[in-house]
Amino acid sequence: MTPAGSSALQVALAVAFVILTAYAAGRVHQWHRQGFEREVAYRQGYDQASHTLFHLATRALPAAASESAAAEPEGDPLARYGWAPAS
């Protein structure tokens, strides 16, 4: 024979166990999903940054800039900026 309150206690403990287990499973799922989304965002950001830097490094100079750079004298680099060498 079991006491009358024993069944109600078992049901209450079973419901509490199911609730706590579901909560823990949800938190673990959320943790894994955020980790996966963080990894995807990192990879996309890395790909975008490397793509942008590659295009920045390989872009063609405008025609006027390349012509003016070729026309500059080959003298002292400080003289080009108005600095006179020390005498």
Secondary structure by P-SEA (a helix, b strand, c coil): ccccaaaaaaaaaaaaaaaaaaaaaaaaaaaaaaaaaaaaaaaaaaaaaaaaaaaaacccccaaaaaaaaacccccccccccccccc
